[in-house]
Amino acid sequence: MTGEVNGVALAVFALFFLAVTVLGFLAARWRRTGGEHTLDEWGLGGRSFGTWITWFLLGGDVYTAYTFVAVPAAIYAAGAAGFFAVPYTILVYPLIFTFLPRLWSVSHRHGYVTTADFVRGRFGSKGLSLAVAFTGILATMPYIALQLVGIQAVLDVMGVGGGENTHWFVKDLPLLIAFGVLAAYTYSSGLRAPAMIAFVKDTLVYVVITVAIIYIPIRLGGFDEVFAKAGEKFTSAGAGGLVTAPAGQWTYATLALGSAMAMFMYPHSVTATLSSGSREVVRRSTTVMPLYTLMLGLLALLGFMAIAAGVKVTNGQLAIPQLFEDMFPDWFAGVAFAAIGIGALVPAAIMSIAAANLFTRNIYKDFIKPDATAEQETKVSKLVSLLVKVGALVFVLTMDKTVAINFQLLGGIWILQTFPALVGGLFTRWFHRWALLTGWAAGMVYGTAAAYGIASPTQKHFGGNAKEIPGIGETGYLGLTAFVLNVVVTVVLTWALRALKAPEGIDETRPEDYTADARDALPTDREGLRPGDSPAASLS
């Protein structure tokens, strides 16, 4: 890193950034279905997206700038252990193919906008719904921050913002501009903006990865040379390697499984799913999603290429942007940086919308203003989406970047604790609402406390997400251990509460709701009303 501005790369980056900004604002009128002052319209794109739009949107919010930067960076630093992201994205697709169509169907029937909406309707519990909403917002915040970290990494490599002695405002001005643009078009266009931009983002990503996986190895002497140099580095360092060591296999396997279970618990993943136009759209788009895993496997190899290219950085998150800077012609480096930067804008927009919808539907409407109109809900959600992004920006500008990464890892532990209520609720009503709430609390407390006690060479607390599994003695993913505790507490308490005949709450769903398609019935709101019905109609 020379600190000098790469003018050509910056110009190409700015050109693509300007293009997606225009697309973001134009999206306000794209595929408009009516009822623009509703969360269905602003927050879910009118629930009208087809297979390819849904596929791009899901890929846009699951494969983020953080994925682009952090997965190969993990392999650059730790070797094969960083490849856990590849098997977990393989495991996740059969899982989501099983439960996402059911979630879409019941949400379409009852007008659910969030996972917490479904939990409230299924178990008749505002407390459990609040827990799910709170967890979703809490886990999403550091995830948004990491998207801004990805943009900042690209700007740093391009030399934008000056050196370390530059005034903070000048140094962070490019990031502030990117944030302002993101906030403006998300407020204006809602989910349609990231849906439209996702086409550009994913096209750029596929082009860059295809070129990188062919061009960079040729420059480095072939894949034999790449793997040989990576192997030499890890052998001399005495850590990591091209193959996961036996001591790390439990951690690798449990992290892959736990991450697969957690991925589609995040609010932004569900928001993208619920924007689909039909149940079959969800099923078709999930069958095509493994194409992204192929891309991810190739992307991960960039970590070994960075080693072979002799990339030296003090912050591992800069390894891949620096690799592009060193290996590509300036103009194509700009294309690669644009792929990362736009790869941050798409998920950040979806995440802020999803978090805002959780607050509006499950905190504001349930506890603050139960009689809020659809227009009031939309206004609140728009404002909260801005506040969420401001919070993420403050997080990035005021805290060490490693803290943001550690809190995102903690977010995975947290969001996994909503799995029993959401996925369990889609298939059975056996779990008791109070047992689910207690199990959630047990998993959250244990996971957070255990993560607090993990130290690393640079962090006294929250230094990792793996710890010895009680009763087994092997080191494993902390989130999965907390999840097992959650399930045990939930099952035991459900038996006890059912034996005591504790009140279970009202289930407003029916068995046929979970297999309904768009053509089967018009969607209803949370009071069971279909569009055009008056409140009196529900009493007839």
N, C-alpha and C positions, 0 to 999 in steps of 0.2 A: 504494500500500500504506500503510494508516494505522497498522498495528500493533495495532489494536483487534480483539478477538475478535468474529467474526460468529456470534452465538449461534444464529440460526435455521439457517444453513448447517451449523454444527457439529452441531446436534441431528439434522438429516436425515442427515448423513454418519455420525454415530454409530449411528443406527437401522439403516442399511443394513449397516454394519460388524458390528453385533451379529447381524443376520440371517444374514450369510454365515458368521459364526463358529459359530452353531448348526448351519447346514448342513454345515460342515466336520466337526464331530464326529458328526453323524448319518450322514454318508457312510460311516462305518466299517462299517455293516451293509447298505449299499446294494449290491444286485446281487452279494452274496457268493456265490462259486462253490465254496468249500471250499479246504482247504489254506492257511489264513490265515498260516501261518508260512513262506511261500515268497516269493521275489522276484516270481514270476509274479503272486501275489495282491496283495502290498503295493506293489510297484514298477510293475506293469503292469495293475492293476485286473482280474486274472484273465484277461487277453487276451479280454475278452468284450464290449467296447463296440460298439454299432451305429453306423450312418451318422451320425445327427445328434449323438450324443454325441461321436464322433470329430471331427466337423466343429467343434463348439463347443470341444473340447479343443485341436485344432490352432490354431484361431483365438485361443484364450485364451493359448497360449504363444508364438505368432508375433507377434500384435498386442498389445503390452504397454503398460504405463503409460509406458514410455520412448518408444514409438511415438506415443502420445497427446500427450506433452509435447514430444518432441524434433523430430519431423518438421515440425510447424507452426512450432516455434521456429527451425529452420534456415531456413525460408522467411521468417520475420520478420526474420532477421538477414542472409540472403544472397540472397533472392529466388528465382528459378526454379531455381537449382542444387539447392535443397532438395527439388525434386520428383523427384529420382532414385529415391526410394523407390517411386514409383508404377510406372514401367516395370520395375523389378526384381521387383516382386511379380507383374507380368504374365508376365515371362520364366520365373519359377520354376515355374509350374504345369505347363506341358508337360514340363519337366524332371523334376519329381517324379512325374508320372503315368507316366513311363517307368521309373523305377527303384525307387520306393517299393513297388509291389506285389511286385517280385522280392525286395526285402529282407524284406518281411513273410513271404513264402512260405518262404524258406530259414530264417528265424529261427523260424518256427512249427515247421518240420520238426525242427530241431535244438535247440530250446529256448534260442536266443540271446536274451539280455536287452539287450545293448548292441551298438553297432557294432564295438567291439573284440573281442567274442565272435565275430562273423562273420569279421573279419579273421584272427583266430587260427585258426579252423576252415578258412578258405579257403586260407590260405597256409602253415599249419603253423608259425607263427612267433610265439612269445611276445614277442620283442623288438619286432616291428612292432605287435603288439596293445598292448603297453605304451606305445608312442609315441602311438598313437591315443587310448588312455585318458588319458594325461598331457595331451595337447593339448586333449581335450574338457573336462577338469576346469579346466585353466588358462584356457581361453576362456570358460567359464561363470561363473567367480567374479565378474569385473567386471560381467557381465550381471545377475547377481542384485543386486549392489550398486546398479545403476542403477534397479532396481525400488524399492528403498528410497529412493533419491533422489527418485523420482516421488512417493512418499507424503509425503516431507518437504517437497517443493515445495507440495503441497496444504495441508499443515498450516501452512506459513509464510504463505500467502495468507490463510488463515482466521484468522491471528493467534494460533495456538495455540503455547504454549511460551515466550511472553515475548519481550523484545527482546534485543539483542546483549549487554547487560550482565547478563542473567539467568544464574544458575548453570547449568552445562552439564547437570546431571542433570535439573533442572526443564525446561530447554529441550528436551531430547531424550527426556523421559519418554513423550510420546505415541508417538514412533517405537519406543521400547523396548516399549511395550505391544503395538503392532501386530506387532512382531517376535515377542514371546512367544506371541501368539495363533496366528500363522502356524506357528511351530515346533511348538506343541502339537498342532494338528489334523493337520498333515502327519505327525508321528510316529505319531499314533493311526490315521489313516485312509488314509495312503499316497496313491496316485494318484486314488483315488475322491473325495477332498476337492476338489482343483482341478477335476476333471471335473464335479462337481455344481455348484460355485460358478461355473464358466464360463458356465452358463445365465444366471445373474443378471448377471454381468459383461458379456456380449455384448449382452444385452437393454438394459441401461443405456446401453452405448456407442452402440447404434443409435438409441435414443430421443434421447440428448443430441445426437448429430451431426445427426439429422433436424431437431430443433428449432433448433439453432444455425445451420444452413445456411439456414433460412427466417427466423427471428426476428431474428438479429443484422444481416443485410444490410438488412432493413426499417428497423431503428432507425438504420442508418448512411446511409440514402438510396438503397439499391440497390447492385447489383454494379458498376454504372458508376462510382459514387462510390468504392467499395472499391478497384477497380483503378486509378482515377485517382490517389488519394492514395498508394497503394503505389508507382506509377510515379514520382510526384513525389519521394518519399523516395529511391528508388534513383538517380534521375537527379541529384539534388542531391548525393548522397553519392559519386557516381562509381564505385559498385561494385554488383555484383549486377544485378538487373533482373527484368522480367516475362518475358523470354526469355533463355535461356542464351547468353552471349557466345561468339563463335567460339573465343576462346582457351581457354574452359572446356569445349568439347564433347568432347574426348578424355577428360578427367577424368570428365565426366558419364556418358559411354557405358561406360567401363571400370568405373566404380564400380557402375553398375547391373548390368552383367554379372557382375562378381565377387561382388557381394552376393547375386545370385540363386543363384549356384553354392554360396555358403557357407551360405545360410539353413538348408537341411535337412541340413547336416553337423553342426549343433549337437546335442548329446545330447538336449536336451529335445524337439526336434522328432521325433527318432527314437523316443523313449520314448512320445510320444503316438501315433505311427503303430503301434507294436508292440502297443499296448493294444487295437487293433481286433479284432473277432471273426472277420473273414474277409478274404480278398484283395479280394473285391468291395466290401467296406465301405471299404477304402482307396481303391479306384478311384472309388467314388461320392463320397466326401467330398472328394477332391481336385478333382473336377469342379465342386463347389459353392463351393470356396474363393475363386474370383474375386469373389464377393460382398463379401469383405473388402477387395479392392482398390478396389472402387467406394466403399466407406466411407472408405478411406484417402485417395482423391483428394479427397473432400469435406472430410475432416479437415485436409488440407494447406492448404486455402483459409483456414483460421482464422488462419494466419500473416499473410496480407494483411489480414484483418479486424482483427487486433490493431494493425496499423499505422494503418488507417483510424480506429480507435477512439481513437487517441492513447495507447495503452498505453506507459508508460515504466518499464522495469525494468533494474536493473544486471546481473541474471543472466537470460539469455535463456530459461532453462528455466522461469522463472516467468511468461512472457508469456501463455500460454494460460490457466493458472489465474487470472491477474489479469484477463484478458479476460472470463472467466465471472463473476468477482466484480463487475466493473464493469457488465456488460450484462444479466445475468439477475436476476430477483427472487431474494431471499435463499434461498427454499425450493428453487428450481430450481438455484441455484448449488450448494446442498448435494447435489442429485442428480448434478450434473456432477462434483463433487469425489469423490463416492462411486464414480462410474464409473472415474475415474483411480485411486483408491485400491485398489478391488477389482481393477482391471486390473493392479495391481502384485502382488497376493497370488497370483493364479492362476499366472502364469509363474514367480514366485519359488519356489512350491511345486514345480512340475514340474521346474524347473532343479535344485533341491537334490536331488530324488529321482534325477534322471538322473545327476548328478555322483556321488552316493553309490553308485549301481549300478555305475558305471565303476570306482570304487575297490574295491568289494567283489568284483566278478567278475574283474577284470583285474589287480588288484594284490594284494589280500588272499588270494583263492583261488589265483591262479596262482603267487604268489611267497612268501606268508607261511604260509598254512595250506591246502595242496592238498586235505586230507581234510575240509574244513569241511562240515558238514551244511547242508541247506536252511534250517533254523531258525537256525543260527549266521550264515549269510549275511544273513538278514533282520535279525537283531539288529544286526550290524555296519553294514548299510546305513542303518538307522534312526538310529544314533548318528552316523554320518558326515554324514547329511543335516542334523543339528543343528549339527555343527561347520562345515559349509559355510556355513550361514546366519549363524553367529556370526562367521565370517571376513568375510563380506560386510558385516555390521553394523559391525564394527571399521573396515573400509575406509571406510565412509560417515562414521562419527563422527570419524575421525582425519585424513582426507585431504581436500584440496580437491576440490570436486565436479567441476571440469574434469579433474582427474586420472582420476577414475572414468570419465568419458566417453572420454578418450583411450585408456585401457586397454581399454575395450569396442571401440573402433575397432581396436586392436591385436589383440583377440581374433578379429575377423573375418579378419584376415590369417593368424593362426595356424590357425584351424579349416579354412580353405580348403585347407591343405596335406594334409589327410586325404582329399581328394576322389579322388586317383588310387587309393589303396588300397581305399576303400569303393565308389565308383561303378564304377571300373575293374574291381574284383574281382567285381562283380555280373554283368559281361558277358564277362569273359575271365580265363583263368588264365595268359596270356602273360607278364605282368610278373613279374619275379623278386623274391622277398621281400627280398633284400638290396638290390636296386636301389630298391625302394619305400622302404625305410628310409633309404637314403642321399639319395634325392630329397627325402623329407620333411625331413631334417636340413638340406639345402641351402636349401630354401624357408624354413624356420623361421629359420635364422641370417641369411640375406639380408634377409628381411622385417623381422625385429626390429632388425638393425643399421641398415637404411635408415630405419626409422621413428624410431629414436633420434636420427638426424641431422637430423630435420625440426624446425625452430623455428617458433614463432608469436609474435604480439605479447605473449602471456601465458605462453608455455612455451618453455623453452630446448631441451627434448627432447620427443619424442613429441607434437609440436604439430600433427600432421595425418596423413593416410594417402595423400597423392598426391605423386608425385615423377617426375622425368623418366625416361621409359622408355629404357633403353640401346638404342642402334642405331636408334631412331626419332626421338628428339629432342622428342617431345610429352610433356606431363605427363599421367600416368595413375594409376589406382588401384594402389597398391603391392602389395596382396594378389594381384592378377592377374599382375603382373610376377613375383612370387615363385612363383606357381603355374606359370607357363610355365617358369621355371628348374627347378622341381621335376620337371615332366614331361620336359624335355630330359635331365636327369641320369638319371631313371628309365629312359627308353627306351634311351639309350646304354649304360648299365650292364647293362641286361637283355640286349642283344645280346652284350656282352662276356662276361657270366657264363654265358649259354647256350652260347657258343662254347667256354668253358672247362669246360663240363659241371659247374658248381657245383651242389651238392645243393639241390633246390627246395622241400623240405618236403612234407608229406602233405596233400592236399586231402580233407577229410572230407565234402565235399558232392558231390552228383550233379546232372546236368543237369535231371532232373525235379523236384528240390527247388525250383527257382526259379520254377516255375509252379504248384506245388501249392496247393490251397485247404484250408480247415479240414476239409472232409468227406473229403479224400483220404487222410489218415493222421493218427494222433495225434501230437502234438508229442513230440520227444525231447530229452533233456538233452545236455550237451556230450560225454558218453561214448557217446551213441547209444542210451540206454535210454529206453523209453517208460514212462509211469506204470504202476506195478504190476509192472514187470520186476525181477528180481533181477540182480546183476552176472553171475551164472553164465549167465543167459539170453542175454547178448550173445555168449557163446562157443559157443552151440549152433548 
